[in-house]
């Protein structure tokens, strides 16, 4: 398998089009297209489909993206280990509810070493404060730490594809009273959410509790119940609905303590925004 073709694949996924990726790579579109077709033959599955005058990434391409980034990082680390002393590894913490969606954007493509630690918000804050992490992608901290706000996003109601509300765009908060509900026990805003819902006189019928985000998503997709989560939390086949009257959001924030973390934070913020 041609490693350069894997880099071409990542460039297309990041740029969103063959023409833009070819320009950034400094190669012709036919050359890039042939490389992509070669990867499809290697993996034995279509990765892209025609979309108007361009292409769109198929689900298999999106699943492959994170694995290719990890593979290229492993190869880069092996090269460094064989050629000289290993560089310092950036220790980065990330919320479990962010990991799946943000992971492809967190992994570097420039060969930088990175160690990801997944943990709840309070634990990430403690690790940053104690020096156990260089920086963390979390929510606004309680401690006096350096911070950079990346994104403010509302909470939405997630339902499965066969849920009676799957065709709706929004529901009222009062409509949630008595609904079967999958409780995400690791939710960083669970306390505030409970207070807001209780004040509105809404009581969920809890049908499952889990700290695993993937388990919660699978239960909702299977139709066991609905759940409340930040807007970026769920992907296909889940449906996300606005909840009228629910004023709950989270602020996705980079936090760090040591002055050296500021440079790493700025670099990571640029990487996330470029791939957002």
FIVO-846246 format. One record per atom (N, C-alpha, C, O, CB): x, y, z; residue in one letter. Coordinates in steps of 0.05 Angstrom, whole numbers, padded with zeros to 5 digits, always signed. Glycine has a CB too. Layout:
REM FIVO-846246
XYZA ...
This chain:
REM FIVO-846246
+00017-00024+00000X +00000+00000+00000X +00018+00025+00000X +00037+00026+00015X -00019+00000+00025X +00011+00044-00017X +00027+00068-00020X +00020+00088+00003X -00002+00098+00005X +00022+00081-00048X +00040+00094+00019X +00036+00112+00042X +00028+00140+00032X +00012+00154+00044X +00061+00114+00060X +00040+00149+00010X +00034+00175-00001X +00005+00177-00009X -00008+00198-00006X +00052+00181-00025X -00007+00155-00019X -00035+00155-00027X -00053+00158-00002X -00074+00170-00004X -00042+00129-00041X -00044+00148+00020X -00059+00152+00045X -00059+00181+00053X -00079+00192+00063X -00047+00134+00068X -00036+00194+00049X -00035+00223+00055X -00053+00238+00036X -00066+00258+00044X -00006+00233+00052X -00054+00230+00011X -00072+00242-00009X -00101+00239+00001X -00117+00258-00001X -00069+00230-00037X -00108+00215+00011X -00135+00210+00020X -00142+00229+00043X -00164+00241+00043X -00137+00181+00030X -00124+00233+00062X -00130+00252+00084X -00133+00280+00074X -00149+00295+00084X -00107+00250+00105X -00117+00288+00054X -00119+00315+00043X -00146+00319+00031X -00158+00341+00034X -00097+00320+00022X -00157+00299+00017X -00184+00302+00005X -00205+00303+00027X -00224+00319+00024X -00189+00278-00014X -00203+00287+00047X -00222+00287+00069X -00222+00314+00083X -00243+00325+00091X -00216+00265+00089X -00198+00326+00086X -00196+00352+00100X -00206+00375+00082X -00220+00393+00091X -00167+00357+00108X -00199+00374+00056X -00206+00396+00038X -00235+00394+00029X -00248+00414+00023X -00188+00396+00013X -00246+00369+00028X -00274+00366+00020X -00278+00365-00010X -00301+00362-00019X -00290+00388+00030X -00256+00366-00026X -00259+00364-00055X -00232+00356-00066X -00211+00361-00055X -00269+00390-00067X -00233+00342-00090X -00209+00334-00103X -00193+00358-00114X -00169+00359-00112X -00215+00314-00126X -00208+00377-00125X -00194+00400-00137X -00178+00416-00116X -00155+00423-00121X -00214+00418-00152X -00191+00422-00093X -00177+00437-00073X -00154+00421-00061X -00132+00432-00057X -00197+00444-00050X -00158+00395-00057X -00136+00379-00046X -00113+00377-00066X -00089+00378-00057X -00146+00350-00040X -00119+00374-00092X -00098+00373-00111X -00081+00399-00111X -00057+00398-00113X -00109+00368-00139X -00095+00422-00109X -00081+00447-00108X -00063+00449-00084X -00041+00459-00086X -00101+00470-00108X -00073+00440-00061X -00057+00442-00036X -00033+00423-00037X -00012+00429-00026X -00074+00435-00012X -00037+00400-00051X -00015+00380-00053X +00005+00386-00075X +00027+00376-00075X -00027+00353-00057X -00004+00403-00094X +00014+00410-00116X +00015+00388-00137X +00036+00384-00150X +00041+00416-00106X -00007+00373-00140X -00008+00352-00160X -00033+00356-00178X -00050+00372-00171X -00009+00323-00147X -00035+00341-00200X -00058+00345-00217X -00082+00329-00207X -00079+00310-00192X -00051+00335-00246X -00106+00338-00215X -00130+00323-00206X -00131+00295-00216X -00138+00277-00201X -00155+00338-00216X -00123+00289-00241X -00123+00261-00250X -00105+00243-00233X -00112+00220-00227X -00115+00259-00279X -00081+00254-00226X -00063+00239-00209X -00076+00232-00183X -00074+00209-00173X -00037+00254-00205X -00089+00252-00171X -00102+00248-00145X -00126+00228-00147X -00129+00211-00130X -00112+00274-00133X -00141+00231-00168X -00164+00213-00173X -00155+00184-00176X -00168+00166-00165X -00180+00222-00197X -00133+00180-00191X -00123+00153-00194X -00113+00141-00168X -00117+00117-00163X -00100+00153-00215X -00101+00158-00151X -00092+00149-00125X -00116+00140-00108X -00114+00120-00094X -00076+00171-00110X -00138+00155-00109X -00162+00148-00093X -00174+00122-00103X -00182+00105-00087X -00182+00171-00095X -00175+00119-00130X -00185+00094-00141X -00168+00070-00133X -00178+00048-00128X -00187+00096-00171X -00142+00075-00131X -00124+00053-00123X -00129+00045-00094X -00128+00021-00087X -00094+00062-00126X -00135+00065-00077X -00141+00059-00049X -00168+00043-00047X -00170+00024-00031X -00144+00084-00032X -00187+00050-00063X -00212+00036-00063X -00208+00006-00071X -00220-00012-00060X -00232+00049-00083X -00190+00002-00090X -00183-00026-00098X -00169-00040-00075X -00175-00064-00070X -00166-00026-00124X -00151-00026-00062X -00136-00038-00040X -00154-00046-00017X -00151-00068-00006X -00115-00018-00030X -00173-00029-00010X -00191-00034+00012X -00216-00050+00004X -00230-00060+00021X -00200-00008+00025X -00220-00053-00022X -00242-00069-00031X -00270-00057-00026X -00289-00072-00023X -00241-00096-00019X -00271-00031-00025X -00297-00018-00020X -00296+00011-00032X -00275+00024-00031X -00303-00017+00010X -00319+00021-00041X -00320+00049-00050X -00316+00068-00027X -00327+00063-00005X -00347+00055-00065X -00301+00089-00031X -00297+00109-00010X -00310+00135-00016X -00317+00151+00002X -00267+00113-00006X -00314+00141-00042X -00326+00166-00051X -00347+00161-00072X -00346+00141-00086X -00304+00186-00061X -00366+00180-00074X -00386+00177-00095X -00389+00204-00109X -00385+00225-00096X -00414+00168-00082X -00397+00204-00135X -00401+00230-00149X -00422+00246-00135X -00442+00236-00125X -00408+00224-00178X -00418+00272-00135X -00438+00290-00123X -00437+00317-00138X -00422+00335-00133X -00431+00295-00092X -00455+00318-00158X -00454+00342-00176X -00428+00342-00192X -00422+00323-00206X -00457+00368-00160X -00413+00364-00190X -00388+00366-00204X -00365+00356-00187X -00341+00357-00195X -00383+00394-00213X -00371+00348-00162X -00349+00339-00144X -00354+00311-00134X -00367+00294-00148X -00346+00357-00121X -00345+00305-00110X -00349+00279-00098X -00357+00283-00069X -00353+00305-00058X -00324+00261-00100X -00369+00263-00057X -00375+00263-00028X -00364+00238-00015X -00363+00217-00028X -00406+00266-00023X -00355+00241+00009X -00344+00218+00024X -00366+00200+00033X -00386+00209+00044X -00327+00228+00048X -00363+00174+00028X -00382+00154+00037X -00376+00146+00066X -00354+00152+00076X -00381+00129+00019X -00394+00133+00080X -00390+00126+00108X -00364+00110+00113X -00351+00114+00133X -00413+00109+00118X -00356+00093+00094X -00331+00078+00097X -00307+00096+00097X -00288+00090+00111X -00329+00057+00074X -00308+00117+00081X -00286+00136+00081X -00283+00150+00108X -00261+00155+00118X -00289+00157+00059X -00306+00157+00119X -00306+00171+00145X -00296+00152+00167X -00281+00161+00185X -00333+00182+00152X -00303+00127+00165X -00293+00108+00185X -00263+00103+00181X -00248+00099+00201X -00308+00081+00182X -00254+00104+00157X -00226+00099+00151X -00208+00123+00159X -00184+00119+00166X -00222+00094+00121X -00219+00147+00159X -00203+00171+00163X -00187+00169+00189X -00162+00174+00189X -00221+00195+00164X -00200+00164+00212X -00186+00163+00237X -00164+00141+00238X -00143+00145+00249X -00205+00159+00260X -00171+00118+00226X -00151+00096+00225X -00126+00104+00209X -00104+00096+00216X -00164+00071+00214X -00131+00118+00187X -00108+00126+00170X -00090+00146+00185X -00066+00145+00184X -00118+00138+00143X -00103+00165+00199X -00088+00184+00215X -00071+00170+00236X -00048+00176+00239X -00106+00205+00228X -00083+00151+00249X -00069+00136+00270X -00046+00120+00257X -00024+00119+00269X -00088+00117+00285X -00050+00108+00234X -00030+00092+00221X -00006+00110+00213X +00017+00103+00217X -00041+00078+00196X -00012+00133+00202X +00009+00151+00193X +00025+00162+00217X +00049+00166+00216X -00002+00174+00177X +00011+00167+00239X +00024+00176+00263X +00043+00154+00274X +00065+00160+00282X +00004+00184+00285X +00034+00129+00273X +00050+00107+00282X +00075+00104+00265X +00097+00099+00276X +00034+00081+00282X +00072+00107+00239X +00095+00105+00221X +00115+00128+00226X +00139+00124+00226X +00086+00106+00192X +00104+00152+00231X +00121+00175+00237X +00137+00171+00262X +00160+00177+00264X +00105+00201+00238X +00123+00160+00283X +00137+00154+00308X +00158+00133+00305X +00180+00135+00317X +00116+00146+00329X +00152+00112+00289X +00172+00091+00284X +00197+00103+00270X +00219+00096+00277X +00160+00069+00267X +00192+00120+00251X +00214+00133+00237X +00232+00149+00256X +00256+00148+00255X +00204+00151+00214X +00219+00164+00274X +00234+00180+00293X +00250+00163+00313X +00273+00169+00319X +00215+00199+00309X +00237+00141+00322X +00250+00123+00341X +00275+00110+00329X +00295+00106+00342X +00231+00102+00351X +00273+00104+00303X +00296+00091+00290X +00318+00111+00282X +00341+00103+00279X +00286+00077+00265X +00310+00136+00279X +00330+00156+00270X +00342+00173+00292X +00361+00187+00288X +00317+00174+00250X +00330+00172+00316X +00340+00188+00338X +00322+00188+00362X +00302+00174+00363X +00345+00216+00329X +00329+00204+00383X +00313+00205+00407X +00285+00215+00401X +00280+00232+00385X +00327+00224+00428X +00266+00203+00415X +00238+00210+00411X +00232+00238+00423X +00243+00244+00445X +00219+00190+00424X +00217+00255+00410X +00210+00281+00420X +00190+00279+00443X +00178+00258+00447X +00199+00299+00398X +00187+00301+00457X +00168+00302+00479X +00140+00297+00468X +00133+00308+00447X +00169+00329+00494X +00124+00281+00482X +00097+00274+00473X +00077+00293+00486X +00077+00296+00511X +00090+00245+00479X +00060+00306+00471X +00040+00324+00481X +00018+00307+00494X +00006+00289+00482X +00028+00342+00459X +00012+00312+00520X -00009+00298+00534X -00034+00315+00533X -00036+00336+00545X -00001+00292+00564X -00054+00305+00519X -00079+00319+00514X -00103+00304+00525X -00107+00281+00519X -00083+00325+00484X -00118+00317+00542X -00143+00305+00553X -00167+00313+00536X -00167+00334+00524X -00147+00313+00582X -00187+00295+00535X -00211+00301+00520X -00235+00289+00533X -00233+00267+00545X -00208+00290+00491X -00257+00303+00532X -00282+00292+00543X -00292+00268+00527X -00289+00267+00503X -00304+00314+00543X -00303+00248+00541X -00314+00225+00527X -00335+00232+00506X -00337+00220+00485X -00326+00205+00547X -00351+00253+00512X -00373+00261+00494X -00362+00276+00469X -00377+00281+00450X -00393+00278+00508X -00336+00283+00470X -00324+00296+00447X -00307+00277+00430X -00303+00281+00406X -00307+00319+00456X -00297+00256+00443X -00276+00239+00431X -00283+00229+00404X -00267+00232+00385X -00269+00217+00449X -00306+00216+00401X -00313+00203+00375X -00314+00222+00352X -00304+00217+00331X -00339+00188+00378X -00327+00245+00357X -00331+00264+00335X -00306+00281+00330X -00301+00289+00307X -00355+00283+00342X -00291+00287+00350X -00268+00305+00347X -00242+00291+00343X -00222+00303+00335X -00266+00322+00372X -00241+00264+00348X -00215+00250+00346X -00201+00254+00319X -00177+00259+00320X -00220+00221+00350X -00214+00251+00296X -00200+00255+00271X -00187+00283+00269X -00166+00286+00255X -00218+00251+00248X -00199+00303+00282X -00188+00330+00280X -00166+00335+00300X -00150+00353+00298X -00210+00350+00284X -00165+00318+00321X -00145+00321+00342X -00118+00309+00334X -00097+00319+00341X -00154+00309+00368X -00119+00287+00318X -00094+00274+00311X -00079+00290+00291X -00090+00299+00271X -00100+00246+00300X -00053+00294+00296X -00037+00311+00278X -00029+00296+00253X -00028+00271+00252X -00011+00319+00292X -00024+00311+00232X -00015+00300+00206X +00014+00308+00201X +00026+00300+00180X -00033+00308+00183X +00026+00323+00219X +00053+00333+00215X +00074+00317+00230X +00097+00326+00232X +00055+00362+00223X +00066+00294+00241X +00086+00277+00254X +00090+00283+00284X +00105+00270+00297X +00112+00280+00241X +00076+00304+00295X +00078+00310+00323X +00068+00286+00340X +00048+00274+00333X +00063+00335+00330X +00082+00280+00362X +00073+00259+00380X +00052+00269+00398X +00053+00292+00408X +00097+00248+00396X +00031+00253+00403X +00009+00262+00420X -00002+00237+00435X -00004+00215+00424X -00014+00275+00403X -00009+00242+00460X -00021+00221+00477X -00048+00231+00486X -00050+00251+00499X -00002+00214+00502X -00069+00216+00479X -00096+00224+00486X -00105+00210+00511X -00102+00185+00514X -00115+00217+00462X -00117+00225+00529X -00128+00214+00554X -00157+00223+00555X -00163+00246+00556X -00112+00224+00579X -00175+00203+00556X -00204+00208+00557X -00213+00207+00586X -00208+00188+00600X -00220+00188+00540X -00227+00229+00596X -00236+00230+00624X -00258+00250+00627X -00261+00268+00610X -00212+00236+00642X -00274+00248+00649X -00294+00269+00654X -00282+00296+00659X -00258+00299+00664X -00311+00260+00678X -00299+00317+00657X -00290+00344+00659X -00275+00350+00685X -00254+00363+00685X -00313+00363+00656X -00286+00341+00708X -00273+00347+00734X -00245+00334+00736X -00227+00346+00747X -00290+00338+00757X -00243+00310+00725X -00217+00296+00726X -00197+00309+00707X -00173+00312+00714X -00220+00266+00718X -00206+00318+00683X -00188+00332+00665X -00177+00357+00678X -00154+00363+00675X -00203+00338+00638X -00195+00371+00691X -00187+00396+00704X -00165+00391+00726X -00146+00406+00728X -00211+00410+00717X -00169+00370+00741X -00150+00363+00762X -00123+00355+00750X -00102+00363+00760X -00160+00339+00779X -00124+00340+00728X -00099+00331+00715X -00084+00355+00703X -00059+00356+00705X -00105+00311+00693X -00098+00374+00691X -00085+00398+00681X -00073+00414+00704X -00050+00423+00702X -00105+00415+00665X -00088+00418+00725X -00078+00433+00748X -00054+00421+00761X -00036+00435+00771X -00100+00436+00769X -00052+00394+00761X -00030+00380+00774X -00006+00376+00756X +00015+00366+00764X -00039+00354+00785X -00009+00382+00730X +00012+00378+00711X +00012+00351+00697X +00030+00344+00682X +00038+00381+00724X -00009+00335+00703X -00012+00308+00690X -00019+00310+00661X -00014+00291+00646X -00032+00292+00705X -00031+00332+00653X -00037+00337+00625X -00025+00364+00616X -00024+00383+00632X -00067+00337+00620X -00017+00366+00591X -00007+00392+00581X -00031+00410+00576X -00029+00434+00581X +00009+00388+00555X -00052+00400+00565X -00076+00415+00560X -00099+00395+00556X -00095+00371+00553X -00073+00434+00535X -00124+00406+00558X -00147+00389+00555X -00169+00403+00539X -00172+00427+00540X -00158+00381+00583X -00184+00387+00524X -00207+00396+00510X -00231+00389+00527X -00240+00366+00527X -00209+00384+00480X -00242+00409+00541X -00262+00403+00561X -00283+00425+00561X -00290+00436+00539X -00249+00401+00589X -00294+00432+00584X -00313+00454+00587X -00300+00475+00605X -00278+00470+00615X -00340+00444+00599X -00312+00498+00608X -00301+00520+00623X -00294+00510+00651X -00311+00500+00665X -00321+00543+00625X -00269+00513+00660X -00260+00502+00685X -00268+00519+00709X -00274+00543+00706X -00230+00499+00685X -00269+00507+00733X -00274+00522+00757X -00248+00534+00769X -00248+00555+00781X -00287+00503+00778X -00226+00520+00764X -00200+00530+00774X -00190+00553+00758X -00199+00559+00736X -00180+00507+00774X -00169+00566+00769X -00157+00589+00755X -00136+00578+00735X -00112+00578+00741X -00143+00608+00776X -00146+00569+00712X -00129+00559+00691X -00132+00576+00666X -00152+00589+00662X -00137+00529+00685X -00111+00575+00649X -00113+00588+00623X -00134+00574+00607X -00137+00550+00609X -00085+00589+00609X -00148+00589+00590X -00169+00577+00574X -00173+00591+00548X -00167+00615+00545X -00195+00577+00590X -00184+00577+00528X -00191+00588+00502X -00217+00575+00493X -00218+00551+00489X -00168+00583+00481X -00238+00592+00491X -00264+00582+00482X -00263+00575+00453X -00255+00591+00436X -00286+00603+00488X -00271+00551+00446X -00272+00542+00418X -00300+00542+00406X -00304+00548+00383X -00260+00514+00416X -00320+00535+00423X -00347+00531+00412X -00367+00531+00435X -00363+00519+00456X -00348+00504+00397X -00389+00545+00430X -00413+00544+00448X -00435+00530+00432X -00442+00538+00410X -00422+00572+00458X -00445+00508+00443X -00466+00493+00429X -00489+00486+00447X -00485+00480+00471X -00454+00468+00417X -00514+00487+00437X -00537+00481+00453X -00541+00451+00456X -00530+00435+00440X -00562+00493+00440X -00556+00443+00477X -00564+00415+00479X -00589+00411+00462X -00606+00428+00460X -00570+00408+00509X -00590+00387+00450X -00612+00380+00433X -00623+00352+00442X -00609+00337+00456X -00604+00380+00403X -00647+00346+00433X -00658+00320+00439X -00652+00301+00416X -00657+00307+00393X -00689+00322+00443X -00640+00278+00423X -00633+00258+00403X -00652+00235+00405X -00657+00224+00426X -00603+00248+00407X -00662+00227+00381X -00681+00204+00380X -00671+00185+00357X -00655+00193+00340X -00710+00213+00375X -00681+00161+00358X -00674+00141+00337X -00689+00146+00311X -00708+00161+00311X -00679+00114+00347X -00681+00133+00290X -00693+00137+00263X -00723+00129+00262X -00738+00138+00245X -00678+00123+00242X -00731+00111+00280X -00759+00101+00280X -00775+00113+00302X -00798+00105+00306X -00759+00071+00283X -00765+00133+00315X -00780+00146+00337X -00802+00163+00325X -00799+00174+00303X -00761+00165+00354X -00825+00165+00338X -00848+00181+00327X -00840+00210+00321X -00853+00223+00305X -00870+00180+00347X -00820+00220+00335X -00812+00248+00330X -00789+00250+00310X -00779+00273+00306X -00803+00260+00357X -00780+00229+00298X -00757+00230+00281X -00760+00249+00257X -00740+00259+00246X -00750+00202+00271X -00785+00254+00249X -00789+00272+00226X -00793+00301+00234X -00797+00318+00217X -00813+00263+00211X -00792+00306+00260X -00796+00334+00270X -00770+00349+00272X -00749+00336+00275X -00811+00334+00297X -00771+00375+00272X -00748+00392+00275X -00745+00402+00304X -00723+00409+00312X -00748+00415+00256X -00767+00403+00318X -00766+00413+00346X -00789+00402+00362X -00809+00393+00352X -00766+00444+00346X -00785+00403+00388X -00806+00396+00408X -00805+00417+00430X -00785+00430+00434X -00803+00367+00419X -00827+00419+00445X -00828+00436+00468X -00817+00421+00492X -00819+00396+00493X -00856+00447+00474X -00805+00435+00511X -00794+00421+00534X -00815+00406+00549X -00810+00384+00559X -00781+00442+00553X -00839+00417+00550X -00861+00403+00564X -00869+00376+00551X -00879+00358+00565X -00886+00421+00565X -00863+00373+00525X -00869+00349+00511X -00852+00325+00521X -00859+00302+00516X -00865+00352+00481X -00830+00331+00535X -00812+00310+00544X -00822+00296+00569X -00811+00275+00577X -00784+00321+00548X -00842+00307+00582X -00852+00296+00607X -00861+00267+00602X -00879+00262+00585X -00874+00313+00619X -00850+00248+00618X -00858+00220+00616X -00845+00204+00594X -00851+00181+00590X -00887+00219+00613X -00828+00217+00578X -00815+00203+00556X -00794+00183+00565X -00780+00189+00585X -00802+00223+00536X -00792+00160+00552X -00770+00141+00559X -00743+00155+00553X -00739+00167+00532X -00772+00115+00542X -00725+00153+00572X -00700+00170+00571X -00676+00153+00577X -00675+00138+00597X -00702+00194+00589X -00655+00156+00561X -00629+00143+00565X -00611+00164+00579X -00604+00185+00567X -00616+00133+00538X -00603+00159+00604X -00588+00178+00619X -00558+00175+00614X -00547+00154+00620X -00594+00175+00649X -00546+00196+00604X -00517+00197+00600X -00504+00206+00626X -00502+00230+00632X -00509+00216+00576X -00495+00187+00642X -00485+00193+00668X -00459+00209+00668X -00452+00222+00688X -00481+00168+00684X -00444+00208+00646X -00419+00223+00644X -00423+00251+00633X -00403+00265+00629X -00400+00209+00627X -00448+00260+00629X -00453+00286+00617X -00442+00308+00636X -00448+00308+00660X -00483+00291+00613X -00426+00326+00625X -00413+00347+00640X -00433+00368+00650X -00426+00384+00668X -00392+00360+00624X -00457+00369+00640X -00478+00389+00649X -00501+00375+00662X -00523+00386+00662X -00487+00406+00625X -00498+00351+00672X -00520+00335+00682X -00534+00349+00706X -00559+00348+00707X -00510+00307+00691X -00519+00362+00723X -00531+00375+00746X -00548+00399+00738X -00571+00401+00747X -00510+00385+00765X -00537+00415+00720X -00552+00439+00710X -00577+00430+00695X -00598+00441+00697X -00535+00457+00693X -00573+00409+00678X -00595+00399+00662X -00618+00389+00680X -00642+00395+00674X -00586+00377+00644X -00612+00374+00701X -00632+00364+00719X -00648+00387+00731X -00673+00386+00734X -00620+00347+00740X -00634+00408+00740X -00647+00431+00752X -00666+00445+00733X -00689+00452+00740X -00627+00451+00763X -00657+00449+00708X -00674+00463+00688X -00699+00447+00682X -00720+00458+00680X -00657+00468+00663X -00695+00421+00678X -00717+00403+00671X -00737+00401+00694X -00762+00402+00690X -00707+00375+00663X -00727+00399+00719X -00744+00397+00742X -00760+00422+00746X -00784+00422+00753X -00727+00391+00767X -00747+00445+00742X -00761+00471+00746X -00784+00474+00726X -00804+00486+00732X -00741+00494+00742X -00780+00462+00702X -00801+00463+00682X -00824+00442+00687X -00843+00441+00672X -00789+00458+00654X -00821+00427+00709X -00841+00407+00715X -00840+00382+00698X -00860+00367+00696X -00868+00419+00713X -00817+00377+00685X -00814+00354+00668X -00800+00331+00683X -00780+00335+00696X -00798+00361+00642X -00811+00307+00681X -00799+00283+00693X -00796+00262+00672X -00815+00253+00660X -00815+00273+00717X -00771+00254+00667X -00766+00232+00648X -00772+00205+00660X -00772+00202+00685X -00737+00234+00637X -00777+00186+00643X -00779+00158+00652X -00753+00145+00644X -00749+00137+00621X -00804+00143+00639X -00735+00142+00663X -00708+00132+00658X -00710+00102+00651X -00719+00086+00667X -00689+00137+00682X -00700+00095+00628X -00701+00066+00619X -00673+00054+00618X -00670+00030+00617X -00714+00064+00592X -00652+00071+00619X -00625+00061+00619X -00606+00083+00629X -00611+00107+00625X -00616+00052+00591X -00584+00074+00642X -00564+00093+00651X -00537+00082+00642X -00531+00058+00645X -00564+00097+00682X -00520+00099+00631X -00494+00090+00622X -00474+00113+00622X -00481+00136+00617X -00495+00077+00594X -00449+00106+00627X -00427+00126+00626X -00413+00124+00598X -00396+00141+00592X -00407+00121+00648X -00420+00105+00582X -00407+00101+00556X -00424+00116+00535X -00447+00110+00531X -00405+00071+00549X -00411+00136+00522X -00426+00151+00502X -00435+00134+00478X -00457+00138+00468X -00409+00174+00491X -00418+00115+00470X -00426+00098+00448X -00449+00080+00455X -00466+00075+00438X -00402+00080+00439X -00451+00071+00480X -00474+00055+00489X -00499+00071+00489X -00520+00062+00480X -00468+00043+00517X -00497+00096+00499X -00521+00113+00499X -00531+00118+00471X -00555+00117+00466X -00514+00140+00512X -00513+00123+00452X -00521+00128+00424X -00533+00103+00412X -00553+00105+00397X -00496+00136+00407X -00523+00079+00419X -00534+00055+00408X -00562+00049+00419X -00579+00040+00404X -00515+00031+00414X -00566+00055+00444X -00592+00051+00456X -00613+00069+00444X -00636+00061+00439X -00591+00055+00487X -00605+00094+00440X -00624+00114+00428X -00630+00105+00399X -00653+00106+00390X -00612+00142+00428X -00609+00097+00384X -00613+00089+00356X -00632+00065+00355X -00646+00062+00335X -00586+00083+00343X -00630+00047+00375X -00647+00023+00375X -00676+00029+00383X -00693+00011+00381X -00635+00003+00394X -00681+00053+00392X -00709+00061+00398X -00716+00056+00427X -00740+00058+00434X -00727+00046+00381X -00696+00051+00445X -00703+00047+00473X -00713+00072+00487X -00730+00071+00504X -00678+00036+00488X -00702+00095+00478X -00710+00120+00490X -00696+00143+00476X -00681+00139+00457X -00705+00121+00520X -00701+00167+00486X -00687+00191+00475X -00666+00200+00495X -00664+00189+00517X -00708+00214+00469X -00650+00220+00488X -00631+00231+00507X -00625+00260+00499X -00629+00268+00477X -00605+00215+00507X -00616+00275+00519X -00607+00303+00514X -00576+00303+00514X -00563+00291+00530X -00618+00322+00537X -00566+00317+00494X -00536+00318+00491X -00529+00343+00474X -00546+00354+00461X -00526+00292+00477X -00504+00351+00476X -00495+00374+00459X -00499+00369+00430X -00499+00346+00421X -00466+00380+00465X -00503+00390+00414X -00511+00388+00386X -00491+00371+00370X -00500+00357+00351X -00512+00415+00374X -00466+00371+00377X -00446+00356+00361X -00443+00327+00369X -00427+00312+00359X -00419+00369+00363X -00460+00318+00388X -00456+00292+00401X -00462+00269+00382X -00446+00250+00380X -00473+00290+00426X -00485+00269+00369X -00494+00245+00355X -00493+00248+00325X -00498+00270+00314X -00522+00239+00363X -00486+00226+00312X -00486+00225+00283X -00507+00207+00273X -00525+00198+00288X -00458+00217+00272X -00506+00200+00247X -00526+00181+00235X -00524+00154+00250X -00502+00146+00258X -00520+00177+00205X -00548+00141+00255X -00574+00148+00244X -00591+00164+00263X -00616+00167+00259X -00589+00123+00237X -00579+00176+00284X -00595+00191+00303X -00606+00217+00291X -00594+00228+00272X -00578+00198+00328X -00628+00226+00301X -00641+00251+00293X -00639+00271+00317X -00644+00263+00339X -00671+00247+00285X -00631+00296+00311X -00628+00316+00332X -00651+00337+00329X -00655+00347+00307X -00601+00330+00330X -00665+00342+00351X -00687+00361+00351X -00681+00384+00370X -00669+00380+00391X -00713+00347+00359X -00688+00408+00362X -00687+00431+00380X -00708+00428+00402X -00729+00417+00397X -00691+00458+00365X -00702+00437+00426X -00721+00435+00448X -00728+00464+00456X -00712+00478+00469X -00708+00419+00472X -00752+00472+00450X -00761+00499+00457X -00764+00502+00487X -00777+00485+00500X -00788+00505+00443X -00752+00522+00498X -00754+00527+00527X -00731+00516+00543X -00729+00520+00567X -00779+00515+00537X -00713+00501+00530X -00689+00490+00543X -00665+00508+00538X -00655+00509+00516X -00684+00461+00534X -00656+00522+00559X -00633+00540+00556X -00608+00527+00568X -00598+00535+00589X -00638+00567+00570X -00599+00506+00555X -00576+00491+00565X -00556+00489+00542X -00562+00481+00520X -00584+00462+00575X -00531+00496+00548X -00510+00494+00529X -00483+00487+00542X -00481+00488+00567X -00507+00521+00513X -00464+00479+00527X -00437+00475+00538X -00417+00491+00522X -00420+00495+00498X -00429+00445+00537X -00396+00500+00535X -00375+00515+00523X -00350+00497+00520X -00337+00491+00540X -00368+00541+00539X -00345+00488+00496X -00321+00472+00491X -00296+00489+00493X -00294+00508+00477X -00323+00457+00463X -00278+00483+00511X -00256+00501+00518X -00230+00485+00520X -00229+00463+00531X -00262+00515+00545X -00209+00497+00510X -00182+00487+00514X -00172+00499+00540X -00173+00523+00544X -00163+00494+00490X -00162+00482+00558X -00151+00492+00583X -00122+00482+00587X -00115+00460+00579X -00169+00483+00607X -00106+00499+00599X -00078+00491+00605X -00068+00508+00629X -00080+00528+00636X -00059+00496+00580X -00046+00499+00640X -00035+00513+00664X -00008+00525+00658X -00003+00549+00664X -00033+00494+00687X +00011+00509+00647X +00038+00518+00643X +00040+00537+00620X +00025+00534+00600X +00057+00494+00639X +00058+00557+00621X +00061+00576+00598X +00067+00562+00572X +00058+00571+00551X +00083+00595+00604X +00081+00539+00573X +00088+00525+00548X +00063+00514+00535X +00063+00509+00511X +00107+00502+00554X +00041+00510+00551X +00017+00500+00540X +00003+00519+00521X -00014+00511+00504X -00002+00493+00561X +00009+00545+00523X -00004+00565+00506X +00003+00561+00477X -00015+00563+00460X +00005+00593+00515X +00028+00554+00471X +00035+00549+00443X +00022+00524+00432X +00012+00524+00410X +00066+00546+00441X +00021+00503+00448X +00007+00478+00440X -00023+00483+00436X -00035+00473+00418X +00012+00456+00460X -00034+00499+00454X -00063+00505+00452X -00069+00521+00427X -00089+00515+00413X -00072+00521+00477X -00053+00540+00420X -00057+00556+00396X -00055+00539+00371X -00070+00542+00352X -00037+00579+00394X -00035+00521+00371X -00031+00503+00348X -00055+00484+00345X -00065+00479+00323X -00005+00487+00351X -00065+00473+00368X -00087+00454+00367X -00113+00469+00359X -00129+00458+00344X -00091+00441+00394X -00117+00493+00369X -00140+00508+00362X -00141+00514+00332X -00162+00512+00319X -00141+00535+00377X -00118+00520+00320X -00116+00525+00291X -00123+00499+00276X -00137+00500+00256X -00088+00535+00284X -00113+00477+00285X -00118+00451+00272X -00148+00444+00273X -00159+00435+00254X -00102+00429+00286X -00160+00448+00296X -00189+00442+00299X -00206+00460+00281X -00225+00451+00269X -00198+00445+00328X -00199+00486+00280X -00215+00504+00264X -00212+00499+00235X -00230+00502+00219X -00207+00533+00271X -00187+00490+00227X -00182+00484+00199X -00198+00460+00189X -00205+00458+00166X -00153+00480+00194X -00203+00441+00208X -00217+00416+00200X -00246+00416+00210X -00259+00396+00207X -00202+00393+00212X -00255+00439+00220X -00282+00440+00232X -00304+00438+00211X -00327+00438+00218X -00286+00465+00247X 
